[in-house]
Amino acid sequence: METPRDPAPPRVPLTRDLIRRRVPHIVAIYAGASWALVEFTAFATDEFLLSPLWTRLVLLTLVLLLPSVLMLAWFHGKPGRDRDSLARTEKIGIPANAVVCAAVLWALFGGEDLGSPTPSVMVETEEGDTIERDVIRSEDRKRTALFPLEWGPGLGDDESWTAYAVPVAIEYDLMPDDYFVPVSFSRLAWPLLALGYPDMQGVPLVLKREVARENYAGFMTVGEIGRVEDRYRVTLAVHEVESGNVVGDSVFEGSDLLVLADAMSGLVKRALGILPREHVEDSPVRQRLTEDDAAMAEFVKGMMDVTGDPRAVLEHLRAAVTLDPTFTAAHRELSRRSPVPDRDGEALASIEAAMAYLSRLPERARFQVRAEYYQLTGEPDRAREIVDMWLELHPEDLDALENQSRMRMSEDDWEGALATLVEMYRLNPGNGSVLRRMGWVLDELGQYESAAAAFAEYVERFPDDESGYTVLAAFRQSRGELEQARTGLEKGALLHPLSVPLALGLANLDQLTGRFDEARAGYERTLDRARTPNSKDEALSDLKCYHYFRGEMADAVRTADAWLAEASTILGPDWIPEGRFQDLFMYIDAGRVDEVADLVEDLKGVTSQWVRDHFAPRAEIHFVLETSGVEAAREKHAEWVRQLDAIGSEDFRSTVRADLGRIQERAEDHAGALESYRTAIALGPDLDPCGRGLSVGKLHLGAGRMLREMGRLDEAEAELRESLRHVPSLPGAHLELALVLEARGEAAGAVEHLEQALAAWENADETFEPAREARVKLAELGGG
């Protein structure tokens, strides 16, 4: 007889079994301990400046190990004698879980640097003490655009300066911290002026984000300032530029604006995640700037007048240092804004005053002032030593590296400048302007493919910046690579169909390649589409060049007058003569020498000493050449060269030789003119008002013309064909090449080039001599 089996134990519901095995209790304890561990890791990361990846690593590890916790809870949570033995499932499952956890962590964090985000170096301070200094990683630098505040209710007209004082104060307050990389409102002013916001007020938030993005900022500050009775009321917000999210905001009220600025700086640092560090100076901003509110007001008024009359800027800054002679920042700014070169000594006196009160500025700024001092005293070697000391103390200070790059470029040390720019780009790859400068330096070094690659990389990395396409196109155009230039501009125009610069660039290429109807339609369409004074200014300037190129001198002058009327609405009185200087040769070729005389006087009267030293003498040389002859012009030219040598100016080196060539050509010194034109080409042609490629083409045209006069026809043809490679429709080059071919008995070729010249000069004024000469020559050869 079979023994009956014991009945199966009743099935326990899973919920009751989990509770009986105390799984929820153990998971809750694990979750609480995990939360505490994550919080401790976050605290340690902030306190000891560890990599922020540690918090993510710990959190992910705890989540990945949860299966092991569940297994341990299931098999060992229930009271009883089997709780200390390992089940087969545990023996296999827990090691497997650990292996999977390790594999996932290695895949996600294996290539990451989990050490401190700020590796340190030992450096010697100005006082001779050896200290540990943080070296900041590029991703931890917070490039922040500081916009002026909006004018709010209760703010009087005489208090409008306070809206600009806040970003200035924040910039100076946070200046000691390497983590903070400010984009001052003075840098933001120009693009906003172009968009029709001359006082930077009423700018939509989305447009501020766009301007901040164009300046490679990751964050921006915006807000409003008003009055509530006798107190300022400031609302300030910090936005992440890419997403637009607010990462910090608050309202501040008080009667002392600079005290409020100290509090606002604290908000900015917290929003950016910049933690206090022991060695970073943190003094009240009033101590860095001034105790005198009236002096502060004058200083800010000088700073906020970015695009206006330079004379007014100087007067405000002079008033600031008169009210507070210890105002270091105002002395420094006055030195920077003073005319260059420093004929009356104001710049040197101002920088000397800044040196006398240098202790008001943080350490990094003190190095900057010292470098500027030695530059003004004509001691570039000492300035270089200062920058080297600065970099020894702050090895990755972007301001120090910026100074080093500029010094090396000014000394034509292009290899050194490139090395510095490469380091700057490594430290802050988000700053695309460095990549663009690398392109121009590579161009100077003759590394054209590398330069093109740098410009192309900029376009690829910053496709929303339309200027990247125009820069790359200008480089291609300067190399005579017109089809590649067109391809790049068309790609940019596809992304930015309303862009004025891109539309003008395409119209310019149509002009240079002989598609004149398309070019004119492009210029006029862009002018009709222009919505801001700056856009109209650009379109009128290019349309003027188009008429001048085609010998339509009356139309060119009319367009120049229209440009002047438009520019007068956006440019201060000092900027107008500089803009009109571009019309120098147009007025000469139009026979309007009186206009040139007026232009010379206007240029002599501007505040900018640089303009008076470079533009005014050049205009006078060509005026004298037209009115007083070759010898008088030669004397003026020699006087200009002596003046440039005296002030150590390296600007316009190519233009100086090209102008000498023009004088020598007028004197029929063909060999001398040829040498001058070729020297100008070798030096790298300066930018022609109507395009860099055009300046190259004109210089080769000048050299070809001299070679033809000297009877060296083969060489002349080579120069002229090089001119046409850069500017295929250049009518003067076609005329000269026709004369060369005629001299060699190649009448058919001469006729062909004369017809191409006259296609450009189809509607040229009857009084335009080159077009008249081409018509006569074509008739002689039986063409047309």
C-alpha positions in Angstrom: 0.0 0.0 0.0 1.4 3.4 -1.1 2.3 5.9 1.5 0.3 9.0 0.9 2.3 12.2 0.0 2.3 15.2 2.2 0.0 17.8 0.7 1.9 20.7 -1.1 2.3 23.8 1.1 -0.1 26.5 0.3 1.2 29.0 -2.3 2.2 32.3 -0.6 1.3 35.5 -2.6 4.3 37.2 -4.0 3.6 40.5 -2.1 3.4 38.7 1.2 6.5 36.7 0.4 8.5 39.9 -0.5 7.4 41.4 2.8 8.2 38.1 4.7 11.7 38.2 3.2 11.9 41.9 4.1 12.8 42.8 0.4 11.0 46.3 0.6 12.8 47.1 3.9 16.2 46.2 2.5 15.6 48.1 -0.8 14.4 51.1 1.1 17.6 51.0 3.3 19.7 50.6 0.2 18.0 53.6 -1.5 18.5 55.7 1.6 22.1 54.8 1.9 22.6 55.3 -1.9 21.0 58.8 -1.7 23.4 59.6 1.2 26.4 58.4 -0.8 25.4 60.4 -3.9 24.9 63.5 -1.8 28.3 63.0 -0.1 29.9 62.5 -3.5 28.3 65.7 -4.8 29.5 67.5 -1.7 33.0 66.1 -2.1 33.1 67.0 -5.8 32.2 70.7 -5.1 34.3 71.0 -1.9 37.5 69.4 -3.3 37.0 70.5 -7.0 36.8 66.8 -8.2 35.5 65.9 -11.6 31.7 66.2 -11.7 31.6 62.8 -13.4 32.1 61.2 -10.0 28.5 61.9 -9.0 27.2 60.3 -12.2 29.5 57.3 -11.8 28.5 56.6 -8.2 24.8 57.0 -9.1 25.0 54.7 -12.1 27.0 52.1 -10.0 24.4 52.0 -7.3 21.6 51.5 -10.0 23.5 48.8 -11.8 24.1 46.9 -8.5 20.4 46.9 -7.7 19.9 43.3 -9.0 22.6 42.0 -6.5 20.8 43.8 -3.7 17.5 42.2 -4.7 19.1 38.8 -4.8 20.7 39.2 -1.4 17.4 40.5 0.0 15.4 37.6 -1.4 17.7 34.8 -0.2 18.8 36.3 3.1 16.1 38.7 4.2 13.9 36.0 5.8 14.8 35.0 9.3 16.0 31.4 9.7 19.0 29.1 9.7 19.6 29.2 5.9 20.1 32.9 5.8 23.9 32.7 5.8 24.3 30.1 3.0 24.6 31.2 -0.6 22.1 29.9 -3.1 23.3 28.7 -6.6 21.5 31.7 -8.1 23.6 34.1 -6.0 26.8 32.3 -6.8 26.2 32.9 -10.5 24.1 36.1 -10.5 26.1 38.4 -8.2 29.4 37.9 -10.1 27.6 38.3 -13.4 26.0 41.5 -12.2 29.4 42.8 -11.1 30.9 42.0 -14.5 28.1 43.7 -16.3 28.4 46.7 -14.0 32.1 47.0 -14.6 31.7 46.7 -18.3 29.1 49.4 -18.5 31.1 51.7 -16.3 34.3 51.1 -18.4 32.4 51.8 -21.6 30.9 55.1 -20.3 33.8 56.4 -18.2 36.9 54.5 -19.4 38.1 57.4 -21.5 37.2 60.2 -19.0 39.5 62.0 -16.7 38.1 61.4 -13.2 40.8 63.4 -11.5 40.4 67.0 -10.4 38.9 69.3 -13.2 41.5 71.8 -12.1 44.9 70.1 -12.1 47.4 72.4 -10.3 50.9 73.7 -10.9 53.3 75.4 -8.5 54.0 79.0 -9.4 55.9 81.9 -7.9 53.8 85.0 -7.1 54.8 88.6 -7.6 55.9 88.7 -4.0 58.2 85.7 -4.4 55.9 83.2 -2.6 55.4 79.7 -4.1 51.8 78.7 -4.3 49.6 76.1 -5.9 47.6 77.4 -8.8 44.7 75.7 -10.5 44.9 74.9 -14.3 41.3 75.1 -15.5 39.9 72.8 -18.2 38.3 74.4 -21.2 34.9 73.0 -20.5 34.8 74.6 -17.1 35.4 78.2 -18.4 32.1 80.1 -18.4 32.1 82.6 -21.3 29.3 85.0 -20.5 27.8 87.8 -22.5 27.0 90.8 -20.3 24.1 92.8 -21.8 23.1 96.2 -20.5 20.0 96.2 -18.5 16.7 97.5 -19.9 15.5 100.9 -18.6 12.7 100.3 -16.2 10.0 102.4 -14.6 11.0 105.2 -12.3 14.5 105.6 -13.9 15.3 109.2 -14.8 16.9 110.2 -18.1 20.0 111.3 -16.3 20.3 107.8 -14.8 20.3 105.8 -18.1 24.0 105.1 -17.5 23.1 102.8 -14.6 21.8 100.2 -17.1 25.4 99.9 -18.5 27.1 100.3 -15.1 25.8 96.9 -13.9 27.5 94.7 -16.5 30.7 96.8 -16.1 30.7 96.3 -12.4 30.0 92.5 -12.7 32.9 92.2 -15.2 35.3 94.0 -12.8 34.0 92.1 -9.8 34.5 88.7 -11.3 37.7 89.6 -13.1 40.0 87.7 -10.7 38.4 84.4 -11.4 39.8 82.4 -14.3 36.6 80.4 -14.6 34.7 83.6 -15.7 35.3 84.7 -19.3 33.3 87.9 -19.9 32.0 89.3 -23.2 31.6 93.0 -22.4 28.7 95.0 -23.8 31.1 97.1 -25.8 31.8 94.0 -27.9 28.1 93.2 -28.2 27.3 96.8 -29.3 28.4 96.6 -32.9 26.2 93.7 -34.1 23.3 95.3 -32.3 24.0 98.6 -34.0 23.9 96.7 -37.3 20.5 95.3 -36.3 19.1 98.8 -35.6 19.6 99.0 -31.8 22.1 101.8 -31.3 21.6 102.1 -27.5 21.1 98.3 -27.0 17.7 98.9 -25.5 14.5 96.9 -26.4 16.4 94.0 -27.9 14.3 90.8 -28.0 15.6 88.0 -25.9 15.9 85.7 -28.9 18.1 88.3 -30.6 20.3 88.7 -27.6 20.8 84.9 -27.6 21.8 85.1 -31.3 24.3 87.9 -30.7 25.7 86.0 -27.6 26.0 82.8 -29.7 27.9 84.8 -32.4 30.3 85.8 -29.7 30.7 82.2 -28.7 29.2 82.7 -25.2 27.6 79.8 -23.4 25.7 82.1 -21.0 24.3 85.6 -20.9 23.0 88.1 -18.3 19.9 90.2 -19.0 17.6 92.2 -16.8 16.0 95.6 -16.0 16.8 98.5 -13.7 14.3 100.9 -12.3 13.6 103.1 -9.3 11.3 102.5 -6.4 11.3 105.8 -4.4 14.9 106.3 -3.5 16.1 102.8 -4.2 17.2 101.0 -7.3 15.3 97.9 -8.2 17.2 95.4 -10.4 15.9 92.2 -11.9 18.8 90.0 -13.2 18.6 86.7 -14.9 21.3 84.4 -16.2 20.4 82.4 -19.3 22.0 79.4 -20.9 22.5 80.6 -24.5 21.9 77.4 -26.4 18.7 76.4 -24.6 17.5 79.7 -23.4 16.9 78.2 -20.0 17.1 80.5 -16.9 19.9 79.1 -14.7 19.6 81.8 -12.0 17.6 84.9 -11.4 16.7 87.3 -8.5 15.5 90.8 -7.7 17.8 93.3 -5.9 16.9 96.5 -4.2 19.1 99.1 -2.6 20.3 102.7 -2.8 24.0 101.8 -3.5 24.3 100.5 -7.1 27.8 99.0 -6.6 26.8 97.2 -3.4 24.0 95.7 -5.4 26.5 94.8 -8.1 28.4 92.7 -5.5 25.3 90.8 -4.8 24.5 90.3 -8.5 28.0 89.0 -9.0 27.3 86.3 -6.4 24.1 85.3 -8.3 26.1 85.1 -11.5 28.8 82.9 -10.0 26.2 80.6 -8.4 24.2 80.3 -11.7 27.4 79.5 -13.6 28.5 76.9 -11.0 31.7 78.8 -10.1 32.6 77.9 -6.5 34.5 80.1 -4.1 38.3 79.3 -4.1 40.7 80.2 -1.5 43.3 82.1 -3.6 40.7 84.0 -5.7 40.4 87.6 -4.6 36.9 88.7 -3.6 37.0 92.4 -2.7 33.9 94.7 -3.0 33.7 96.0 -6.5 33.7 99.6 -5.2 37.3 99.1 -4.1 38.2 97.9 -7.6 36.5 100.9 -9.3 35.8 104.1 -7.3 34.2 105.4 -4.2 33.0 108.4 -6.1 29.5 107.9 -7.7 29.9 110.9 -10.0 33.2 109.5 -11.3 31.6 106.1 -11.8 28.8 107.8 -13.8 31.3 109.6 -16.1 33.4 106.4 -16.6 30.3 104.4 -17.6 29.1 107.1 -20.0 32.5 107.0 -21.7 32.3 103.2 -21.9 28.7 103.1 -23.2 29.3 105.5 -26.1 30.8 102.8 -28.2 29.8 104.0 -31.7 29.5 107.7 -31.1 31.8 110.7 -31.1 35.3 109.7 -29.8 35.7 113.3 -28.5 32.7 112.8 -26.1 34.1 109.5 -24.9 37.4 111.2 -24.0 35.6 114.0 -22.2 33.7 111.6 -20.0 36.8 109.6 -19.2 38.8 112.8 -18.4 36.0 113.9 -16.1 36.1 110.5 -14.3 39.8 110.7 -13.5 39.4 114.4 -12.5 36.7 113.5 -10.0 38.7 110.5 -8.7 42.4 110.7 -9.5 42.8 107.1 -8.0 40.3 105.6 -10.5 42.7 103.0 -12.0 40.2 101.5 -14.4 39.3 105.0 -15.8 42.9 105.9 -16.3 43.5 102.7 -18.1 40.5 103.2 -20.4 41.5 106.8 -21.1 45.0 105.5 -22.1 43.4 103.0 -24.5 41.0 105.5 -26.0 43.5 108.3 -26.5 44.7 109.0 -30.1 47.4 106.7 -31.4 50.2 107.6 -31.7 50.4 109.5 -28.4 51.4 112.9 -29.7 50.3 114.9 -26.7 51.3 112.3 -24.1 47.8 111.8 -22.7 47.9 108.0 -23.2 51.3 107.7 -21.5 50.2 110.0 -18.6 47.0 108.0 -18.2 48.8 104.6 -18.1 51.3 106.0 -15.7 48.5 107.1 -13.4 47.0 103.6 -13.7 50.4 102.2 -12.7 50.5 104.4 -9.6 47.2 103.0 -8.4 47.7 99.5 -9.7 46.8 97.8 -6.4 43.1 98.5 -7.0 43.0 96.0 -9.8 43.3 92.2 -9.4 46.6 90.4 -10.1 45.7 89.4 -13.7 44.7 92.9 -14.7 47.8 94.3 -13.1 49.9 92.3 -15.6 47.8 93.7 -18.5 48.3 97.3 -17.4 52.1 96.7 -17.1 52.2 95.3 -20.6 50.3 98.3 -22.0 52.7 100.6 -20.1 55.8 99.2 -21.7 54.2 99.2 -25.1 53.5 102.9 -24.7 57.0 103.7 -23.5 58.4 102.0 -26.6 59.8 99.0 -24.7 58.3 96.0 -26.4 60.9 93.6 -25.0 59.8 94.5 -21.5 56.2 94.1 -22.4 57.1 90.7 -23.7 58.8 89.8 -20.4 55.7 90.9 -18.5 53.5 88.7 -20.6 55.9 85.8 -20.1 55.8 86.4 -16.3 52.0 86.5 -16.5 51.9 83.2 -18.2 54.3 81.7 -15.7 51.9 82.6 -12.9 48.7 81.9 -14.9 49.8 79.3 -17.5 46.4 79.1 -19.2 45.2 82.6 -18.8 43.3 83.4 -22.0 43.9 87.2 -21.7 47.7 86.6 -21.3 47.7 84.3 -24.3 45.7 86.9 -26.3 48.4 89.5 -25.5 51.1 87.1 -26.5 49.5 86.3 -29.8 49.0 90.0 -30.7 52.6 90.8 -29.8 53.9 88.0 -31.9 51.8 89.1 -34.9 53.0 92.7 -34.5 56.5 91.4 -34.7 55.7 89.2 -37.7 56.5 86.2 -35.6 53.8 84.2 -37.4 55.1 80.8 -36.3 55.0 81.9 -32.6 51.6 83.5 -33.1 50.2 80.3 -34.6 51.6 78.3 -31.6 49.8 80.7 -29.2 46.5 80.5 -31.1 46.7 76.7 -31.2 47.0 76.7 -27.4 44.2 79.2 -27.0 42.0 77.0 -29.2 42.9 74.0 -27.2 41.9 75.7 -24.0 38.7 77.2 -25.3 37.5 75.4 -28.4 34.2 77.1 -28.2 35.8 80.5 -29.2 35.6 80.3 -33.0 37.3 83.7 -33.5 40.6 82.0 -32.6 40.1 79.4 -35.3 39.5 82.2 -37.8 42.6 84.0 -36.7 44.6 80.7 -37.1 43.4 80.7 -40.7 44.7 84.2 -41.4 48.1 83.4 -39.7 48.4 80.2 -41.8 47.7 82.3 -44.9 50.6 84.7 -43.8 52.8 81.6 -43.5 51.9 80.5 -47.0 50.2 77.4 -45.7 47.2 77.9 -47.9 45.7 74.4 -47.7 45.9 74.5 -43.9 44.4 78.0 -43.9 41.5 76.9 -46.1 41.0 73.9 -43.8 40.8 76.2 -40.8 38.2 78.4 -42.4 36.3 75.4 -43.6 36.4 73.9 -40.1 34.9 77.1 -38.7 32.0 76.9 -41.2 31.4 73.3 -40.2 31.5 74.0 -36.5 29.5 77.2 -36.6 27.1 76.9 -39.5 24.7 79.5 -38.0 27.4 82.2 -38.2 26.9 83.6 -41.7 30.2 85.5 -41.5 32.1 82.2 -41.6 30.9 81.7 -45.2 31.9 85.2 -46.3 35.4 84.9 -44.7 36.0 81.5 -46.4 34.8 83.0 -49.7 37.0 86.0 -49.3 40.0 83.8 -48.8 39.1 81.6 -51.8 38.6 84.8 -53.9 42.0 86.2 -52.9 43.5 82.9 -54.2 41.6 83.3 -57.5 39.4 80.3 -56.6 36.2 81.9 -57.6 34.1 78.8 -58.2 34.9 77.4 -54.8 34.1 80.8 -53.3 30.7 80.8 -55.1 29.9 77.2 -53.9 30.6 78.3 -50.3 28.4 81.4 -50.5 25.6 79.5 -52.1 25.7 76.9 -49.3 25.6 79.8 -46.8 22.7 81.5 -48.6 20.8 78.3 -48.6 21.0 78.3 -44.8 20.6 82.1 -44.4 18.3 83.2 -47.3 17.8 86.7 -45.8 21.5 87.4 -45.2 22.6 90.7 -46.7 26.4 89.9 -46.6 25.9 86.6 -48.4 23.7 88.1 -51.0 26.2 90.9 -51.6 29.0 88.3 -51.8 27.2 86.4 -54.6 26.4 89.6 -56.4 30.1 90.6 -56.2 31.2 87.3 -57.6 28.7 87.8 -60.5 30.4 91.1 -61.1 33.9 89.8 -61.0 33.0 86.9 -63.4 31.3 89.2 -65.9 27.6 88.4 -65.1 26.8 92.1 -64.9 23.1 92.0 -65.2 22.8 89.3 -62.5 25.2 91.4 -60.3 23.2 94.6 -60.6 19.9 92.7 -60.0 21.6 91.2 -56.9 22.8 94.5 -55.5 19.4 96.2 -56.1 17.4 93.3 -54.7 19.6 93.3 -51.6 19.2 97.1 -51.2 15.4 96.7 -51.4 15.5 93.9 -48.9 17.7 95.7 -46.4 15.8 96.5 -43.2 18.4 98.2 -41.0 20.6 101.3 -41.7 23.7 99.1 -41.5 22.4 96.7 -44.1 21.5 99.6 -46.4 25.0 101.1 -45.8 26.6 97.8 -46.9 24.3 97.4 -50.0 24.9 101.0 -51.1 28.7 100.7 -50.6 28.8 97.6 -52.9 26.5 99.1 -55.5 28.7 102.1 -55.6 31.7 99.8 -56.3 29.7 98.1 -59.1 29.1 101.4 -60.9 32.7 102.5 -60.4 34.0 99.1 -61.8 31.9 99.6 -64.9 32.9 103.2 -65.5 29.5 104.6 -64.6 31.0 107.5 -62.7 27.9 109.7 -62.4 25.9 106.7 -61.0 28.8 105.9 -58.7 28.9 109.4 -57.3 25.1 109.5 -56.8 25.3 106.2 -54.9 28.2 107.5 -52.8 26.0 110.5 -51.9 23.2 108.1 -51.0 25.6 106.1 -48.9 26.7 109.2 -47.1 23.1 110.1 -46.2 22.5 106.6 -44.8 25.8 106.3 -43.0 25.3 109.7 -41.3 22.3 108.2 -39.4 24.4 105.5 -37.7 28.0 106.7 -37.7 29.5 109.5 -35.5 31.3 112.5 -37.2 34.7 110.9 -36.8 33.7 107.7 -38.7 32.2 109.4 -41.8 35.5 110.7 -43.3 37.1 107.3 -42.8 34.3 105.7 -44.7 34.5 108.4 -47.4 38.2 107.6 -47.8 37.2 104.6 -49.8 35.9 106.9 -52.5 39.3 108.6 -53.0 40.1 107.1 -56.5 36.5 107.2 -57.6 36.5 111.0 -57.1 39.8 111.3 -58.9 38.7 109.1 -61.9 35.5 111.1 -62.0 37.5 114.3 -62.3 36.0 115.7 -59.0 39.3 116.8 -57.5 37.5 119.4 -55.3 35.8 116.5 -53.5 39.3 115.0 -52.8 40.4 118.4 -51.3 37.4 118.4 -49.0 38.1 114.8 -48.0 41.7 115.6 -47.1 40.7 118.4 -44.8 38.0 116.2 -43.2 40.5 113.4 -42.6 42.9 115.9 -41.0 40.3 117.0 -38.6 39.2 113.7 -37.1 40.0 112.7 -33.5 41.7 109.4 -34.4 45.5 110.0 -34.7 45.8 106.7 -36.6 43.5 108.0 -39.3 45.4 111.3 -39.4 48.6 109.4 -39.8 47.5 106.9 -42.4 44.5 108.0 -44.3 44.9 111.8 -44.4 48.5 111.7 -45.9 47.6 109.1 -48.5 44.6 111.2 -49.7 46.8 114.3 -49.8 49.5 112.5 -51.9 47.0 111.6 -54.6 45.4 115.0 -54.5 48.8 116.6 -54.9 49.6 114.1 -57.7 46.5 115.3 -59.6 46.9 119.0 -58.9 50.7 119.7 -58.5 52.4 117.0 -60.4 54.9 114.1 -59.8 57.6 115.8 -57.9 55.3 117.3 -55.3 53.6 114.0 -54.9 56.9 112.2 -54.5 57.9 114.6 -51.7 54.6 114.1 -49.9 55.1 110.3 -50.3 58.6 110.5 -48.8 57.3 112.6 -46.0 54.6 110.0 -45.3 57.1 107.2 -45.2 59.3 109.1 -42.7 56.3 109.8 -40.6 55.3 106.1 -40.5 58.9 105.1 -39.7 59.0 107.6 -36.9 55.9 106.1 -35.2 57.0 102.6 -36.0 53.9 101.8 -38.0 53.9 98.6 -40.1 50.4 99.3 -41.4 49.8 99.9 -45.1 53.2 98.5 -46.2 51.8 97.1 -49.4 49.8 100.2 -50.0 52.8 102.5 -49.5 54.7 100.7 -52.3 51.7 100.6 -54.6 51.2 104.3 -54.2 54.8 104.9 -55.0 54.3 102.8 -58.1 51.4 105.0 -59.2 53.6 108.1 -58.8 56.5 106.4 -60.7 54.2 105.3 -63.4 52.9 108.9 -63.8 56.6 110.0 -64.1 57.1 107.3 -66.8 59.6 105.5 -64.6 58.4 102.1 -65.8 61.1 100.0 -64.2 60.7 101.7 -60.8 56.9 101.4 -61.0 57.2 97.7 -61.9 59.5 97.0 -58.9 57.0 98.9 -56.6 54.0 97.0 -57.9 55.8 93.6 -57.5 57.0 94.5 -54.0 53.4 95.4 -53.1 52.2 92.0 -54.4 54.9 90.2 -52.4 54.0 92.1 -49.2 50.4 90.9 -49.6 48.0 93.4 -51.0 46.0 95.4 -48.5 42.2 95.2 -48.7 40.7 97.2 -51.6 37.5 99.0 -50.6 35.7 96.9 -53.2 37.3 93.5 -52.3 40.6 91.8 -51.6 40.6 89.9 -54.9 40.2 93.2 -56.7 43.3 94.7 -55.0 45.4 91.7 -56.1 44.1 91.9 -59.7 44.8 95.7 -59.9 48.4 95.2 -58.7 49.1 92.5 -61.4 47.4 94.8 -63.9 49.8 97.6 -62.9 52.8 95.3 -63.3 51.6 94.1 -66.6 51.0 97.6 -67.9 54.6 98.5 -67.0 56.0 95.4 -68.7 54.1 96.3 -71.9 55.5 99.8 -71.8 59.0 98.3 -71.5 58.4 96.0 -74.4 58.5 92.8 -72.3 55.4 91.4 -73.9 55.6 87.8 -72.7 56.0 88.8 -69.1 53.3 91.4 -69.5 50.9 88.7 -70.8 51.7 86.5 -67.8 51.0 89.3 -65.3 47.8 90.3 -67.0 46.5 86.7 -67.2 47.3 86.4 -63.5 45.2 89.6 -62.9 42.3 88.0 -64.8 42.6 84.8 -62.9 41.7 86.8 -59.8 39.2 89.1 -61.5 38.1 87.5 -64.8 36.0 90.5 -65.8 38.5 93.3 -64.9 38.1 95.6 -67.9 41.5 97.4 -67.5 43.3 94.0 -67.6 41.4 93.0 -70.8 42.3 96.4 -72.4 46.0 96.0 -71.5 46.1 92.3 -72.7 44.5 93.5 -76.0 47.3 96.0 -76.4 49.9 93.3 -75.8 48.3 90.9 -78.3 48.0 93.7 -80.9 51.7 94.5 -80.4 52.4 90.8 -81.2 50.2 90.9 -84.3 47.4 88.8 -82.8 44.5 91.0 -83.9 41.8 88.4 -83.3 42.8 87.9 -79.7 43.1 91.6 -79.2 39.5 92.1 -80.5 38.2 89.4 -78.2 39.7 91.1 -75.1 38.6 94.5 -76.2 35.0 93.2 -76.5 35.2 91.8 -73.0 36.5 95.1 -71.7 33.7 97.0 -73.4 31.1 94.4 -72.0 32.1 95.7 -68.6 32.2 99.3 -69.8 29.0 99.0 -71.8 27.3 101.9 -70.1 30.4 103.8 -69.0 30.3 107.6 -69.0 31.4 109.2 -72.3 34.1 111.1 -70.3 35.5 107.9 -68.9 38.9 107.7 -70.7 39.7 104.0 -70.5 36.4 103.0 -72.1 36.8 105.7 -74.8 40.3 104.3 -75.5 38.9 100.7 -75.8 36.2 101.8 -78.3 38.8 103.6 -80.4 41.1 100.6 -80.4 38.3 98.2 -81.3 37.3 100.4 -84.2 40.9 100.5 -85.4 41.1 96.7 -85.4 37.8 96.4 -87.2 36.0 94.7 -84.4 32.6 95.3 -82.9 
